[in-house]
């Protein structure tokens, strides 16, 4: 990070801390918002390993589910300010942004500020937590003309050059200069009806047990404006407990996809159920489906409310998922999976002969060991695979999250709604953390193969002389350290990642020799520094 950016980060953190002290002296009503993936959420996952159980609602996570209710008489109006959280991310060479919601961390520094207000009155509750995001968005070298097919005339120069049809709204860069945006963020208005909650929301939602990738819904993209119905507490049914959710929302195109203003709108509807059987402690199994379709006008959105219960159809696309997590607290161990498809089997025979058709999956495990009084060592591992399955040799098969009928694919404002590794990717991740009561430190490493199906959409460059696809995969290898600290002056999270990206945007213009000429090959070394601070 440059001295100028370092000074900016320190000044911003100091400003937030000073502002908090001034406001606290006047109004002592500040409460934190528990967001997906933050330190409170992280420690809740550790608590499952040590004390037992997988709460079904944890597999359908949102900030409004994770955040405790306000104290006081539930029949009276209660309110509090949301503790501000400031996030700063700096990338030295290339964008590296995973599960950051509306914050897209491009090259250079990106900053985000979230704060707001909460209120509860009887059955009603409100979380208004918008996010202000500012990005330096420095330039970097994009894909070489020798590695991209020609784009349609109506496509933006920054749009993905490889997914033309089926296609996806996944820009290589979000504009040519710095930008700022005010996003509604983790906001929800809801009302409780016995065991159910109904409301409207823009908050992020995470379905499934994944640690770093959720195939159907995650916090990788900006939140989806939607109406929703969900369980407020577990329902006793089917020899166990049930948690569920349903929503109808609208998806928007990024400014960097195409020039056709008539196709900018899409509907999305989704539903998920999680079952926790009485006969297997710590087991939670889930089923989920999302369906999305193009819209001519937002007035057509209500007609799609029940798409999730209908077939795929010629004008709709879908994702379906089975997932589960089994926690064994006596052994401080848990295992989880998610298996998804973009197409239903045509029948039992089709499923038996090609069960992997259009599939993607995540597998993971966690293990913790006591390391002293109230201290623990935790190991986590996870693999995700969304590359095209071998059945593409037998029948047409689009890359995961792309679509021929809904041209923007499974995205919200240019970012994939599901797994952070994106369309056609795969990843492996391993992390080791040491937890103390008020701090944590850890190390991690991983590998991501980006958009691998795209490698086969353009011919071998003439400069390579011979076929070179097998050595041209776009791969990131990375490792880093992470730490979290809670003190009287606030909560701080720091992450430092050092990575090597090989064949950036498939830029390998030479043959696959054991010692190739490095000049036609583009690799990049990137350092990512992430700071998150919240006052006490």
C-alpha positions as CSV (number, residue, x, y, z in Angstrom):
1,X,0.0,0.0,0.0
2,X,1.4,3.4,-0.9
3,X,2.1,6.1,1.8
4,X,-0.8,8.2,0.5
5,X,-3.3,5.3,0.8
6,X,-1.9,4.3,4.2
7,X,-2.5,7.8,5.5
8,X,-6.0,7.8,4.1
9,X,-6.8,4.5,5.8
10,X,-5.5,5.6,9.2
11,X,-7.2,9.0,8.9
12,X,-10.5,7.3,8.1
13,X,-10.3,4.9,11.0
14,X,-9.4,7.7,13.4
15,X,-12.4,9.7,12.1
16,X,-14.8,6.9,12.7
17,X,-13.4,6.3,16.2
18,X,-13.7,10.0,17.1
19,X,-17.2,10.3,15.7
20,X,-18.3,7.2,17.7
21,X,-16.9,8.7,21.0
22,X,-18.7,12.0,20.4
23,X,-22.0,10.3,19.6
24,X,-21.7,7.8,22.5
25,X,-21.3,10.7,24.9
26,X,-24.7,12.0,23.7
27,X,-26.8,8.9,22.9
28,X,-25.8,5.6,24.5
29,X,-27.8,3.4,22.1
30,X,-25.4,1.6,19.8
31,X,-25.7,-2.0,18.9
32,X,-23.6,-4.1,16.5
33,X,-25.0,-5.7,13.3
34,X,-23.9,-9.3,12.9
35,X,-23.1,-9.8,9.2
36,X,-22.5,-13.0,7.3
37,X,-18.8,-14.0,7.6
38,X,-17.8,-11.5,10.3
39,X,-16.0,-12.5,13.5
40,X,-19.2,-13.1,15.5
41,X,-20.4,-15.4,12.7
42,X,-17.0,-17.1,12.6
43,X,-17.1,-17.8,16.4
44,X,-20.6,-19.2,16.1
45,X,-19.3,-21.8,13.7
46,X,-16.6,-22.7,16.2
47,X,-19.2,-23.0,19.0
48,X,-21.1,-25.6,17.0
49,X,-17.9,-27.8,17.0
50,X,-17.5,-27.4,20.8
51,X,-21.0,-27.3,22.2
52,X,-23.1,-29.2,19.6
53,X,-25.7,-28.8,17.0
54,X,-26.3,-27.1,13.7
55,X,-29.0,-24.6,14.0
56,X,-31.1,-25.0,10.8
57,X,-31.4,-21.2,10.6
58,X,-27.6,-21.1,10.4
59,X,-27.8,-22.8,7.0
60,X,-30.1,-19.9,5.8
61,X,-28.1,-17.0,7.2
62,X,-28.9,-13.3,6.9
63,X,-27.8,-10.4,9.1
64,X,-31.4,-10.0,10.4
65,X,-31.4,-13.7,11.5
66,X,-27.9,-13.5,13.1
67,X,-28.3,-10.2,15.0
68,X,-29.9,-10.5,18.5
69,X,-33.1,-8.6,19.2
70,X,-32.9,-5.3,21.0
71,X,-33.3,-5.4,24.8
72,X,-36.4,-4.1,26.6
73,X,-40.1,-4.4,26.6
74,X,-41.2,-5.9,23.3
75,X,-44.5,-4.0,23.4
76,X,-42.8,-0.6,23.4
77,X,-40.7,1.1,20.8
78,X,-37.0,0.2,21.1
79,X,-34.3,1.6,18.9
80,X,-30.5,1.8,18.5
81,X,-27.9,3.1,16.1
82,X,-26.0,0.4,14.2
83,X,-22.4,0.5,15.2
84,X,-20.4,1.8,12.1
85,X,-18.1,-0.6,10.4
86,X,-15.4,0.6,8.1
87,X,-13.7,-1.7,5.6
88,X,-10.6,-0.9,3.5
89,X,-9.2,-3.3,0.9
90,X,-6.0,-2.7,-1.1
91,X,-5.0,-4.8,-4.2
92,X,-1.5,-4.1,-5.6
93,X,-1.8,-5.7,-9.1
94,X,-5.3,-7.2,-9.8
95,X,-8.8,-7.2,-8.4
96,X,-9.3,-9.9,-5.7
97,X,-12.7,-9.7,-4.2
98,X,-14.6,-12.7,-2.7
99,X,-17.8,-12.5,-0.7
100,X,-17.7,-8.7,-0.3
101,X,-21.3,-8.0,-1.2
102,X,-21.7,-4.6,-2.9
103,X,-18.0,-3.8,-2.3
104,X,-16.0,-4.9,-5.3
105,X,-12.3,-4.7,-4.5
106,X,-10.6,-3.7,-7.7
107,X,-6.9,-2.8,-8.1
108,X,-5.9,-0.1,-5.7
109,X,-7.8,0.8,-2.6
110,X,-11.5,0.3,-2.0
111,X,-13.4,1.6,1.1
112,X,-16.8,0.8,2.6
113,X,-18.7,2.3,5.5
114,X,-21.8,0.7,6.9
115,X,-24.0,2.2,9.7
116,X,-27.6,3.0,10.3
117,X,-30.4,2.5,12.7
118,X,-32.5,-0.4,14.2
119,X,-36.0,-0.3,15.6
120,X,-38.4,-2.9,17.0
121,X,-42.0,-2.4,18.1
122,X,-44.2,-5.3,18.9
123,X,-44.2,-7.6,15.9
124,X,-42.4,-5.1,13.7
125,X,-38.6,-4.8,13.3
126,X,-36.5,-2.5,11.1
127,X,-32.8,-2.7,10.2
128,X,-31.7,0.2,8.0
129,X,-28.0,-0.4,7.3
130,X,-26.9,1.2,4.0
131,X,-23.3,1.0,2.8
132,X,-21.2,3.8,1.2
133,X,-18.5,2.4,-1.1
134,X,-15.7,4.3,-2.8
135,X,-13.2,2.6,-5.1
136,X,-9.9,3.8,-6.6
137,X,-10.3,1.2,-9.4
138,X,-6.9,1.6,-10.9
139,X,-6.2,0.2,-14.4
140,X,-4.7,-3.1,-15.2
141,X,-4.0,-5.1,-18.4
142,X,-7.1,-6.8,-19.7
143,X,-7.4,-9.9,-22.0
144,X,-5.1,-10.0,-25.0
145,X,-6.9,-9.8,-28.4
146,X,-5.4,-13.2,-29.3
147,X,-7.3,-14.9,-26.5
148,X,-10.8,-13.5,-27.1
149,X,-13.4,-14.1,-29.8
150,X,-15.0,-11.0,-31.3
151,X,-17.8,-9.5,-29.1
152,X,-21.3,-8.7,-30.5
153,X,-21.6,-5.0,-31.4
154,X,-24.0,-4.3,-28.6
155,X,-21.7,-5.7,-25.9
156,X,-19.6,-3.3,-23.7
157,X,-15.8,-3.4,-24.2
158,X,-15.4,-4.4,-20.5
159,X,-18.0,-7.3,-20.7
160,X,-16.8,-10.9,-20.5
161,X,-15.4,-11.6,-24.0
162,X,-15.7,-15.4,-23.7
163,X,-19.3,-16.0,-22.8
164,X,-21.2,-14.7,-25.8
165,X,-24.1,-17.3,-25.9
166,X,-24.7,-18.7,-23.3
167,X,-23.7,-15.4,-21.7
168,X,-23.2,-13.8,-18.3
169,X,-22.9,-10.2,-17.0
170,X,-19.4,-10.6,-15.5
171,X,-17.3,-7.5,-16.4
172,X,-13.5,-7.8,-16.4
173,X,-13.5,-4.3,-14.7
174,X,-16.2,-2.0,-13.4
175,X,-15.5,1.1,-15.4
176,X,-12.4,2.9,-16.4
177,X,-11.9,5.2,-13.3
178,X,-12.7,5.4,-9.6
179,X,-16.3,5.4,-8.5
180,X,-18.6,5.7,-5.5
181,X,-21.9,4.1,-4.7
182,X,-24.5,4.2,-2.0
183,X,-26.0,0.8,-1.6
184,X,-29.1,-0.1,0.6
185,X,-26.9,-2.8,2.2
186,X,-28.1,-5.0,5.0
187,X,-31.6,-3.4,5.3
188,X,-34.8,-5.3,6.2
189,X,-38.3,-4.4,7.3
190,X,-40.2,-7.3,8.7
191,X,-43.2,-8.3,10.7
192,X,-43.6,-11.5,12.8
193,X,-46.7,-13.7,12.5
194,X,-46.3,-16.4,15.1
195,X,-43.6,-18.8,13.7
196,X,-43.2,-16.8,10.5
197,X,-41.7,-13.5,9.4
198,X,-42.8,-11.5,6.3
199,X,-41.0,-8.5,5.0
200,X,-39.0,-6.7,2.4
201,X,-35.2,-6.7,2.3
202,X,-32.0,-6.0,0.5
203,X,-29.7,-7.8,2.8
204,X,-27.3,-10.6,1.7
205,X,-28.4,-14.2,2.2
206,X,-26.3,-17.3,2.5
207,X,-27.8,-20.7,1.8
208,X,-26.0,-23.9,2.8
209,X,-23.1,-24.9,5.0
210,X,-20.2,-23.7,2.8
211,X,-17.4,-21.8,4.5
212,X,-16.2,-19.8,1.5
213,X,-18.5,-20.8,-1.3
214,X,-22.3,-21.2,-1.4
215,X,-23.5,-22.3,-4.8
216,X,-27.1,-20.9,-4.8
217,X,-27.0,-17.8,-2.6
218,X,-24.1,-16.0,-1.0
219,X,-22.9,-12.5,-0.1
220,X,-20.6,-12.3,-3.1
221,X,-22.9,-9.9,-4.9
222,X,-24.9,-6.9,-3.9
223,X,-28.1,-7.8,-2.0
224,X,-31.3,-8.6,-4.0
225,X,-34.3,-6.3,-3.4
226,X,-37.0,-8.7,-2.5
227,X,-40.2,-9.6,-0.6
228,X,-39.8,-12.6,1.7
229,X,-41.5,-15.1,4.0
230,X,-39.4,-17.2,6.4
231,X,-39.6,-19.1,9.6
232,X,-38.9,-17.1,12.8
233,X,-38.2,-20.3,14.8
234,X,-38.0,-24.0,14.0
235,X,-41.3,-25.8,13.2
236,X,-41.8,-29.2,14.7
237,X,-42.7,-31.6,11.8
238,X,-41.6,-34.7,10.0
239,X,-39.9,-36.3,13.0
240,X,-37.7,-33.3,13.5
241,X,-37.5,-29.5,13.0
242,X,-37.9,-27.5,9.9
243,X,-36.6,-24.1,8.9
244,X,-37.6,-22.5,5.6
245,X,-37.6,-19.4,3.5
246,X,-39.1,-18.1,0.2
247,X,-38.5,-14.8,-1.7
248,X,-39.4,-13.0,-4.9
249,X,-36.9,-10.3,-6.0
250,X,-35.5,-8.4,-8.9
251,X,-32.1,-8.5,-10.5
252,X,-30.4,-5.6,-12.3
253,X,-27.8,-5.5,-15.1
254,X,-24.4,-3.8,-14.6
255,X,-23.6,-0.8,-16.8
256,X,-20.9,-2.8,-18.4
257,X,-22.8,-5.6,-20.2
258,X,-24.7,-4.4,-23.3
259,X,-26.4,-1.3,-24.8
260,X,-29.9,-2.9,-24.9
261,X,-31.9,-1.1,-22.2
262,X,-34.9,-3.4,-22.9
263,X,-33.3,-6.5,-21.3
264,X,-31.9,-4.9,-18.1
265,X,-34.5,-6.5,-15.7
266,X,-34.8,-10.0,-14.4
267,X,-37.0,-11.8,-11.8
268,X,-35.7,-14.3,-9.3
269,X,-37.6,-16.4,-6.9
270,X,-36.2,-19.0,-4.5
271,X,-37.2,-21.3,-1.7
272,X,-35.2,-23.5,0.7
273,X,-36.0,-26.0,3.5
274,X,-33.7,-27.3,6.2
275,X,-34.7,-30.4,8.1
276,X,-33.0,-31.4,11.4
277,X,-34.1,-35.0,12.2
278,X,-34.7,-36.0,15.9
279,X,-32.9,-39.3,15.4
280,X,-29.5,-37.8,14.4
281,X,-28.1,-35.1,16.7
282,X,-26.2,-32.4,14.9
283,X,-27.4,-33.3,11.4
284,X,-29.1,-30.7,9.2
285,X,-30.2,-31.5,5.6
286,X,-31.4,-28.9,3.1
287,X,-33.1,-28.6,-0.3
288,X,-33.1,-25.3,-2.3
289,X,-34.1,-24.0,-5.7
290,X,-33.9,-20.6,-7.4
291,X,-35.5,-19.7,-10.7
292,X,-34.7,-16.6,-12.7
293,X,-36.2,-15.1,-15.9
294,X,-36.1,-12.0,-18.1
295,X,-38.6,-9.2,-17.5
296,X,-39.8,-6.5,-20.0
297,X,-41.0,-4.3,-17.1
298,X,-41.0,-4.4,-13.3
299,X,-44.8,-4.6,-13.4
300,X,-44.4,-8.2,-14.6
301,X,-42.5,-9.2,-11.5
302,X,-45.5,-10.4,-9.4
303,X,-46.4,-13.0,-12.1
304,X,-43.2,-14.8,-11.3
305,X,-43.9,-15.3,-7.6
306,X,-44.4,-19.0,-7.9
307,X,-41.8,-19.8,-10.6
308,X,-39.9,-21.8,-7.9
309,X,-42.7,-24.3,-7.9
310,X,-42.9,-24.6,-11.7
311,X,-40.8,-26.4,-14.3
312,X,-37.8,-24.8,-15.9
313,X,-39.5,-23.8,-19.1
314,X,-38.1,-22.2,-22.3
315,X,-37.9,-18.7,-20.8
316,X,-36.6,-19.6,-17.3
317,X,-33.4,-20.8,-15.8
318,X,-32.9,-22.6,-12.5
319,X,-30.4,-23.9,-9.9
320,X,-31.3,-26.7,-7.5
321,X,-29.3,-27.8,-4.5
322,X,-29.0,-30.4,-1.9
323,X,-26.9,-29.6,1.1
324,X,-26.1,-30.8,4.6
325,X,-23.9,-30.5,7.6
326,X,-23.2,-33.0,10.4
327,X,-21.6,-31.8,13.6
328,X,-20.1,-34.2,16.1
329,X,-19.4,-32.0,19.2
330,X,-17.9,-34.9,21.2
331,X,-15.2,-35.1,18.6
332,X,-15.1,-31.3,17.8
333,X,-15.7,-32.3,14.2
334,X,-18.1,-31.4,11.4
335,X,-18.5,-32.3,7.7
336,X,-20.6,-30.5,5.1
337,X,-21.6,-30.8,1.4
338,X,-23.6,-29.0,-1.3
339,X,-24.5,-30.7,-4.5
340,X,-26.2,-28.6,-7.2
341,X,-27.5,-28.9,-10.8
342,X,-28.7,-26.4,-13.3
343,X,-31.0,-29.0,-15.0
344,X,-33.4,-31.6,-13.7
345,X,-32.7,-35.2,-14.9
346,X,-35.0,-36.2,-17.8
347,X,-36.0,-39.3,-15.8
348,X,-34.6,-42.0,-13.6
349,X,-32.7,-43.6,-16.5
350,X,-31.0,-40.3,-17.3
351,X,-30.0,-39.7,-13.7
352,X,-28.5,-43.2,-13.4
353,X,-26.5,-42.9,-16.7
354,X,-25.4,-39.3,-16.2
355,X,-25.8,-38.2,-12.5
356,X,-23.1,-35.6,-12.9
357,X,-24.8,-33.7,-15.8
358,X,-24.8,-29.9,-15.1
359,X,-23.5,-30.5,-11.5
360,X,-21.4,-28.4,-9.2
361,X,-20.4,-29.3,-5.7
362,X,-18.7,-28.3,-2.4
363,X,-17.2,-30.6,0.2
364,X,-15.7,-29.4,3.5
365,X,-14.7,-30.4,7.0
366,X,-13.9,-28.6,10.3
367,X,-12.0,-29.9,13.3
368,X,-11.2,-28.1,16.6
369,X,-9.0,-29.0,19.5
370,X,-8.9,-27.5,23.0
371,X,-5.6,-25.5,23.4
372,X,-5.9,-24.2,27.0
373,X,-8.6,-22.6,29.0
374,X,-11.2,-21.1,26.6
375,X,-8.7,-21.5,23.7
376,X,-9.0,-23.6,20.6
377,X,-7.2,-24.6,17.5
378,X,-9.4,-25.0,14.5
379,X,-8.7,-26.6,11.1
380,X,-11.0,-26.0,8.1
381,X,-10.8,-27.3,4.5
382,X,-13.1,-26.9,1.6
383,X,-13.2,-27.7,-2.1
384,X,-15.6,-26.4,-4.7
385,X,-16.0,-27.5,-8.3
386,X,-18.2,-25.7,-10.9
387,X,-16.3,-26.5,-14.1
388,X,-18.4,-28.1,-16.9
389,X,-19.1,-31.7,-16.3
390,X,-18.0,-34.4,-18.8
391,X,-21.5,-34.9,-20.0
392,X,-21.1,-31.8,-22.3
393,X,-19.6,-34.3,-24.8
394,X,-23.1,-35.9,-25.1
395,X,-25.4,-32.9,-25.1
396,X,-25.3,-29.1,-24.9
397,X,-24.2,-27.8,-21.5
398,X,-23.6,-24.2,-20.5
399,X,-21.1,-23.1,-18.0
400,X,-22.4,-22.8,-14.5
401,X,-24.2,-19.5,-13.9
402,X,-24.4,-18.6,-17.7
403,X,-27.6,-18.7,-19.7
404,X,-28.7,-18.6,-23.3
405,X,-32.2,-17.4,-22.5
406,X,-31.5,-14.9,-19.7
407,X,-28.5,-13.2,-21.1
408,X,-27.0,-11.7,-17.9
409,X,-27.0,-15.2,-16.3
410,X,-27.1,-15.7,-12.5
411,X,-25.7,-12.3,-11.5
412,X,-26.7,-9.1,-9.7
413,X,-25.2,-5.9,-10.9
414,X,-22.3,-7.8,-12.6
415,X,-21.4,-10.2,-9.8
416,X,-22.3,-13.8,-9.4
417,X,-25.0,-14.4,-6.8
418,X,-23.6,-17.8,-5.8
419,X,-20.1,-19.1,-5.3
420,X,-17.4,-16.4,-5.2
421,X,-15.1,-18.3,-7.6
422,X,-17.6,-17.5,-10.3
423,X,-18.7,-19.2,-13.5
424,X,-16.9,-22.3,-14.5
425,X,-14.4,-22.1,-11.6
426,X,-13.0,-24.5,-9.1
427,X,-11.1,-24.0,-5.8
428,X,-9.4,-25.6,-2.8
429,X,-8.9,-23.9,0.5
430,X,-7.3,-24.8,3.8
431,X,-7.1,-22.7,7.0
432,X,-5.8,-23.0,10.6
433,X,-6.9,-20.6,13.3
434,X,-6.0,-20.2,17.0
435,X,-8.9,-18.7,19.1
436,X,-8.5,-16.9,22.4
437,X,-11.4,-15.3,24.2
438,X,-10.8,-11.8,22.7
439,X,-8.5,-12.4,19.8
440,X,-7.8,-14.8,17.0
441,X,-4.9,-15.4,14.6
442,X,-4.7,-17.8,11.6
443,X,-3.0,-18.8,8.4
444,X,-4.6,-20.0,5.2
445,X,-3.8,-21.1,1.7
446,X,-5.8,-21.8,-1.4
447,X,-6.0,-22.2,-5.2
448,X,-8.7,-21.0,-7.6
449,X,-8.9,-21.9,-11.3
450,X,-10.9,-19.1,-12.8
451,X,-13.6,-19.5,-15.5
452,X,-12.0,-22.6,-16.9
453,X,-14.7,-23.3,-19.5
454,X,-13.8,-20.0,-21.2
455,X,-10.3,-21.4,-22.1
456,X,-11.9,-23.5,-24.8
457,X,-14.0,-20.8,-26.4
458,X,-11.1,-19.4,-28.6
459,X,-8.6,-21.2,-30.8
460,X,-4.9,-21.7,-29.9
461,X,-3.1,-18.4,-30.7
462,X,-1.0,-18.7,-33.8
463,X,2.1,-17.6,-31.8
464,X,1.9,-20.8,-29.8
465,X,2.6,-23.0,-32.9
466,X,1.0,-26.0,-31.3
467,X,-2.0,-26.6,-29.1
468,X,-1.3,-25.1,-25.7
469,X,-4.6,-25.3,-23.7
470,X,-3.2,-27.7,-21.1
471,X,-0.7,-25.1,-19.9
472,X,-2.9,-22.0,-20.3
473,X,-5.3,-22.3,-17.4
474,X,-5.9,-19.1,-15.4
475,X,-5.0,-20.1,-11.9
476,X,-4.5,-18.2,-8.6
477,X,-2.3,-19.6,-5.8
478,X,-2.4,-17.7,-2.6
479,X,-1.6,-17.8,1.1
480,X,-1.9,-15.4,4.0
481,X,-2.4,-14.5,7.6
482,X,-5.5,-13.3,9.3
483,X,-6.2,-11.8,12.8
484,X,-9.1,-10.4,14.8
485,X,-8.9,-8.4,18.0
486,X,-11.6,-7.1,20.4
487,X,-10.6,-4.4,22.9
488,X,-12.2,-1.5,24.7
489,X,-11.4,0.8,21.8
490,X,-13.2,-1.4,19.2
491,X,-13.0,-4.5,17.1
492,X,-10.4,-5.0,14.4
493,X,-10.0,-7.6,11.7
494,X,-6.9,-7.8,9.5
495,X,-6.1,-10.1,6.6
496,X,-3.0,-10.1,4.4
497,X,-3.0,-12.3,1.3
498,X,-0.1,-12.8,-1.1
499,X,-0.9,-14.5,-4.4
500,X,0.5,-15.5,-7.7
501,X,-1.9,-15.6,-10.6
502,X,-0.7,-17.7,-13.6
503,X,-1.8,-17.0,-17.2
504,X,-3.9,-14.0,-16.3
505,X,-7.0,-14.0,-18.5
506,X,-5.4,-17.1,-20.3
507,X,-2.5,-15.0,-21.5
508,X,-0.1,-17.8,-22.6
509,X,0.8,-17.1,-26.2
510,X,3.6,-19.7,-26.6
511,X,3.9,-23.5,-26.7
512,X,3.8,-25.7,-23.6
513,X,7.5,-26.3,-23.1
514,X,9.2,-27.4,-19.9
515,X,11.0,-24.1,-20.0
516,X,8.8,-21.8,-22.0
517,X,9.7,-18.3,-23.1
518,X,8.4,-16.1,-20.3
519,X,7.8,-13.1,-22.5
520,X,4.5,-14.3,-24.1
521,X,3.2,-15.4,-20.7
522,X,1.5,-13.0,-18.3
523,X,1.6,-13.9,-14.6
524,X,0.9,-11.4,-11.8
525,X,1.8,-11.2,-8.1
526,X,-0.9,-9.5,-6.1
527,X,-0.9,-8.5,-2.4
528,X,-4.3,-7.9,-0.7
529,X,-4.6,-6.1,2.6
530,X,-8.0,-6.0,4.2
531,X,-8.8,-4.0,7.3
532,X,-12.2,-3.9,9.1
533,X,-12.8,-1.8,12.1
534,X,-15.9,-1.2,14.3
535,X,-16.0,0.9,17.5
536,X,-17.0,-0.9,20.8
